[in-house]
Amino acid sequence: MNLLEDVSLQYQHLDSYLYRAKSIDVFLVRSDKVHPHVSGNKWFKLKYALQQAQQQNIETLISFGGAYSNHIHALAYAAHQLDINTVGFIRGQWTEDNQTLQDAQKWGMQLHSVSREAYREKHTQPFLDELKQKYPNSMIIAEGGSGVLAVKGVADLMREIESSLPNLDVLVAACGTGGTLAGLVASAEHTKSILGIPVLKGAQFLNHDIEQLLSSSGSSAQCSWQLDLDGHYGGYGKVKAEHITAMQSIEQHHQVLLEPVYVAKMWRRFDELVSQDYFAPGAKVALLHSGGLQGRRGFKALA
């Protein structure tokens, strides 16, 4: 499959006693099926950055992420396929058995460990200027792939969803950096509302970040949207035994694999909201499966 071509999504109608009892119609957007390595929303977030890198003959793509970052994993593979060098700045230390970073190195990514304190400086101008000086003819891609080009790419995803699932009442998606949600709300023409479920604690700041992403991309919200801040279940990357149990229950019932940090938290919170009558009877709702299944390998209970 050409990494830069348009793709068709698969959809799954979800049936459960809970959804039937609350009289809502629920669908799963299977963007996890787009590509085995450039999975889910990462395909769409990286699409136009990769195109621009090719057009401008960029030699090196630079980005940032944690030790099990789906973004780092997807970028390393995609750039390798396009014969573009990559450099990844990884937050904190990692062990030699980290399969995500083993893959990235196998695909040619040069990895650098950065202390958590220094990692916080990645957005500052002195840090970015130093990178540009060290890596001439490079492109810097923000953590998680977020940015103007990501908003443009995810807008393509939203158009594909609406062409297959017209007149949605609500689309539900997990949030990390806010890039995916910004792209969804920027191009929603026939969807009434988008609900973002941040997977990190204290994510009120994402309201501002999403507005900034919309503004910098010359876009505005085309539908109502909001964030539900109670779906982090302990914080980013925190995966407790009870969460694994809840995730596996969802997987077994709906016959679908999830990753625990984003999609499983979003879906778990969605089911809680359904049980609390958050969605009106008769509502047509879609959940975005944003992929990232490679991240399961970071959890012993799932590996």
Phi and psi in degrees as a GROMACS rama.xvg file:
@    title "Ramachandran Plot"
@    xaxis  label "Phi"
@    yaxis  label "Psi"
@TYPE xy
-69.5585  124.331  ASN-2
-63.724  -18.9137  LEU-3
-107.213  5.58217  LEU-4
-85.4854  165.431  GLU-5
-72.2116  151.033  ASP-6
-127.746  158.412  VAL-7
-106.147  138.827  SER-8
-93.7811  156.904  LEU-9
-103.957  155.502  GLN-10
-134.054  148.867  TYR-11
-131.576  124.595  GLN-12
-79.5177  129.54  HIS-13
-102.113  131.078  LEU-14
-123.941  131.045  ASP-15
-155.406  161.371  SER-16
-59.7435  -39.8677  TYR-17
-60.2696  -47.6478  LEU-18
-66.9383  -37.9512  TYR-19
-68.2777  -39.7779  ARG-20
-63.9773  -33.0767  ALA-21
-94.9493  1.65107  LYS-22
58.3295  46.1219  SER-23
-119.076  149.851  ILE-24
-105.251  117.895  ASP-25
-121.148  135.079  VAL-26
-125.722  151.856  PHE-27
-112.058  124.248  LEU-28
-86.1848  111.101  VAL-29
-88.7165  62.7271  ARG-30
-71.7982  -10.5817  SER-31
-65.0279  -16.9346  ASP-32
-89.497  -2.00395  LYS-33
-61.6543  -45.4716  VAL-34
-158.781  144.247  HIS-35
-67.7854  -25.0799  PRO-36
-116.475  -40.4039  HIS-37
-95.5186  80.0043  VAL-38
-95.7284  141.47  SER-39
61.7654  -132.529  GLY-40
-64.9191  -20.9137  ASN-41
-63.6457  -36.0517  LYS-42
-55.1229  -47.6474  TRP-43
-76.6304  -36.1219  PHE-44
-69.3453  -31.4989  LYS-45
-92.1621  -17.2862  LEU-46
-50.1501  -54.4052  LYS-47
-79.7634  -26.3458  TYR-48
-65.416  -41.2269  ALA-49
-67.0333  -40.1088  LEU-50
-61.1951  -45.6206  GLN-51
-63.7941  -40.3369  GLN-52
-60.5107  -41.0561  ALA-53
-65.9044  -45.6623  GLN-54
-63.6251  -33.617  GLN-55
-96.0068  6.1115  GLN-56
53.6981  41.898  ASN-57
-65.465  135.723  ILE-58
-87.3621  -33.9936  GLU-59
-138.87  132.853  THR-60
-104.328  131.941  LEU-61
-118.939  134.404  ILE-62
-152.64  -175.482  SER-63
-138.847  152.117  PHE-64
177.493  173.137  GLY-65
-82.0498  179.49  GLY-66
-67.6934  -20.0017  ALA-67
-120.403  29.9252  TYR-68
-62.3401  122.838  SER-69
-65.1777  -34.3135  ASN-70
-64.1936  -48.8482  HIS-71
-59.5633  -43.7407  ILE-72
-61.7055  -47.6405  HIS-73
-66.7576  -42.8408  ALA-74
-63.1663  -42.9237  LEU-75
-59.5357  -45.4079  ALA-76
-66.6681  -48.6894  TYR-77
-61.213  -45.2056  ALA-78
-66.2742  -36.214  ALA-79
-61.2775  -41.6219  HIS-80
-66.1499  -28.1894  GLN-81
-96.821  5.23864  LEU-82
60.6514  44.082  ASP-83
-116.861  134.435  ILE-84
-68.1409  151.542  ASN-85
-134.966  147.503  THR-86
-130.36  129.251  VAL-87
-119.242  125.562  GLY-88
-97.668  115.082  PHE-89
-104.938  128.632  ILE-90
-68.678  122.306  ARG-91
76.426  -169.03  GLY-92
-93.6429  163.551  GLN-93
-143.446  160.073  TRP-94
-92.5206  160.269  THR-95
-65.108  -22.2121  GLU-96
-88.8612  12.1126  ASP-97
-71.3303  106.808  ASN-98
-71.642  -30.9086  GLN-99
-59.3541  -48.272  THR-100
-77.8808  -27.3911  LEU-101
-59.9239  -44.2503  GLN-102
-61.0696  -46.4263  ASP-103
-59.5158  -42.6308  ALA-104
-67.6385  -38.4796  GLN-105
-59.5431  -34.4524  LYS-106
-88.8119  11.5593  TRP-107
95.1855  3.62243  GLY-108
-73.6274  132.628  MET-109
-88.2227  119.889  GLN-110
-105.206  141.357  LEU-111
-131.822  128.103  HIS-112
-81.2209  133.709  SER-113
-126.035  133.377  VAL-114
-61.3153  155.619  SER-115
-61.375  -32.9037  ARG-116
-67.3791  -47.7686  GLU-117
-66.7365  -32.314  ALA-118
-62.004  -31.796  TYR-119
-66.1272  -16.7319  ARG-120
-89.41  3.0849  GLU-121
-63.7421  -19.1011  LYS-122
-92.4349  -9.63033  HIS-123
-76.567  150.143  THR-124
-63.0501  -42.5689  GLN-125
-57.1095  -41.485  PRO-126
-65.2911  -44.5711  PHE-127
-67.3466  -37.7734  LEU-128
-63.6675  -39.5638  ASP-129
-63.9871  -39.9317  GLU-130
-62.9907  -44.9517  LEU-131
-61.9687  -34.7408  LYS-132
-72.4467  -39.2893  GLN-133
-74.8661  -33.0746  LYS-134
-123.643  80.5524  TYR-135
-64.9322  155.832  PRO-136
54.7265  47.3992  ASN-137
-121.08  163.5  SER-138
-124.647  131.911  MET-139
-98.3149  124.794  ILE-140
-109.816  127.912  ILE-141
-63.2806  162.17  ALA-142
-52.2927  135.302  GLU-143
75.6275  -1.05155  GLY-144
80.7695  5.7195  GLY-145
-68.5134  152.875  SER-146
150.354  -177.834  GLY-147
-58.6894  -44.0544  VAL-148
-69.3612  -29.9035  LEU-149
-67.7661  -40.2843  ALA-150
-59.7925  -42.6062  VAL-151
-62.587  -42.2066  LYS-152
-68.1688  -42.5467  GLY-153
-69.5703  -25.5257  VAL-154
-60.2385  -37.0682  ALA-155
-61.7364  -40.7781  ASP-156
-60.4284  -43.941  LEU-157
-63.7201  -41.1042  MET-158
-63.3095  -38.2221  ARG-159
-65.6625  -41.885  GLU-160
-61.3111  -46.8852  ILE-161
-68.5035  -27.3274  GLU-162
-70.7393  -28.711  SER-163
-97.7086  -29.3873  SER-164
-125.441  73.8991  LEU-165
-68.0907  151.523  PRO-166
58.7131  47.2394  ASN-167
-70.7422  143.477  LEU-168
-80.7412  -41.6238  ASP-169
-145.362  136.625  VAL-170
-112.669  130.587  LEU-171
-113.533  132.332  VAL-172
-142.719  147.257  ALA-173
-73.2568  152.66  ALA-174
-126.541  135.403  CYS-175
-119.224  -72.1634  GLY-176
-97.9609  -12.9309  THR-177
97.0854  -6.04046  GLY-178
-63.7948  -40.6346  GLY-179
-66.121  -45.461  THR-180
-63.4272  -40.199  LEU-181
-59.2781  -43.8495  ALA-182
-65.9102  -36.4717  GLY-183
-66.9241  -48.3636  LEU-184
-73.4978  -20.8567  VAL-185
-71.3435  -21.6599  ALA-186
-129.051  11.7077  SER-187
-74.3511  115.459  ALA-188
-104.881  -30.7164  GLU-189
-125.041  9.80599  HIS-190
-103.807  129.437  THR-191
-72.3893  -37.9808  LYS-192
-153.031  148.941  SER-193
-123.597  130.149  ILE-194
-112.174  120.108  LEU-195
-98.7455  137.563  GLY-196
-113.717  95.6228  ILE-197
-63.7804  141.475  PRO-198
-103.326  14.2296  VAL-199
-126.489  153.208  LEU-200
-68.6565  152.503  LYS-201
57.4246  44.7395  GLY-202
-90.3687  20.6912  ALA-203
-56.9619  -32.6615  GLN-204
-59.9928  -20.8881  PHE-205
-65.273  -26.45  LEU-206
-57.7802  -45.9365  ASN-207
-67.1953  -45.1895  HIS-208
-61.6926  -39.7388  ASP-209
-67.0767  -42.781  ILE-210
-61.3333  -38.8693  GLU-211
-65.8329  -40.7876  GLN-212
-63.9749  -41.0184  LEU-213
-62.7099  -46.4294  LEU-214
-63.9234  -45.593  SER-215
-67.7507  -22.9671  SER-216
-94.3421  6.22467  SER-217
69.5574  26.5108  GLY-218
-115.859  173.113  SER-219
-146.735  161.706  SER-220
-66.1462  128.359  ALA-221
-98.8969  1.06984  GLN-222
-154.096  169.851  CYS-223
-71.0507  148.957  SER-224
-151.063  155.198  TRP-225
-156.695  165.045  GLN-226
-111.07  138.341  LEU-227
-103.731  118.787  ASP-228
-93.0441  10.3846  LEU-229
-107.978  22.2617  ASP-230
-111.313  22.3962  GLY-231
-88.9947  -23.8858  HIS-232
49.6057  49.4969  TYR-233
113.39  -19.8166  GLY-234
125.434  171.224  GLY-235
-62.7018  129.18  TYR-236
75.891  -3.89797  GLY-237
-81.9319  116.477  LYS-238
-128.793  97.9777  VAL-239
-85.3166  164.855  LYS-240
-58.1635  -38.4473  ALA-241
-66.298  -30.6964  GLU-242
-71.1795  -41.5976  HIS-243
-59.4118  -41.9324  ILE-244
-62.3198  -44.4056  THR-245
-64.0951  -41.074  ALA-246
-63.2903  -45.7634  MET-247
-66.2284  -30.5201  GLN-248
-65.064  -42.9236  SER-249
-63.3107  -45.1881  ILE-250
-59.098  -45.9045  GLU-251
-67.5394  -39.7869  GLN-252
-69.1925  -41.4827  HIS-253
-101.257  0.533343  HIS-254
55.5122  55.3786  GLN-255
-147.725  141.566  VAL-256
-87.1919  141.34  LEU-257
-124.363  163.857  LEU-258
-108.464  147.748  GLU-259
-78.8831  -21.6968  PRO-260
-83.0394  -36.5009  VAL-261
-112.961  -69.7286  TYR-262
-63.9577  -43.1935  VAL-263
-65.7678  -38.2122  ALA-264
-67.3024  -42.1989  LYS-265
-58.8523  -47.7933  MET-266
-68.4218  -41.213  TRP-267
-59.6992  -44.6806  ARG-268
-67.3016  -37.9097  ARG-269
-57.2523  -46.7335  PHE-270
-62.9365  -35.8636  ASP-271
-64.0081  -42.84  GLU-272
-65.3977  -38.0616  LEU-273
-60.2315  -45.688  VAL-274
-65.2347  -23.3938  SER-275
-92.1937  10.0149  GLN-276
62.8506  34.113  ASP-277
-65.7196  -34.9086  TYR-278
-99.7557  135.924  PHE-279
-68.1635  144.654  ALA-280
-54.5222  137.697  PRO-281
88.7938  -2.69775  GLY-282
-66.8144  142.888  ALA-283
-103.369  116.38  LYS-284
-126.396  144.006  VAL-285
-126.447  141.241  ALA-286
-106.802  136.187  LEU-287
-93.1874  113.569  LEU-288
-83.6034  105.606  HIS-289
-91.1919  17.0788  SER-290
77.98  -142.486  GLY-291
75.6824  24.5592  GLY-292
-64.7737  -20.5061  LEU-293
-60.2846  -26.0572  GLN-294
-67.2283  -15.2522  GLY-295
-58.1757  -27.3785  ARG-296
-66.9527  -14.4252  ARG-297
-82.8089  0.991872  GLY-298
-124.925  118.381  PHE-299
-56.1159  -36.7944  LYS-300
-67.1603  -17.0594  ALA-301
-112.683  -22.6651  LEU-302
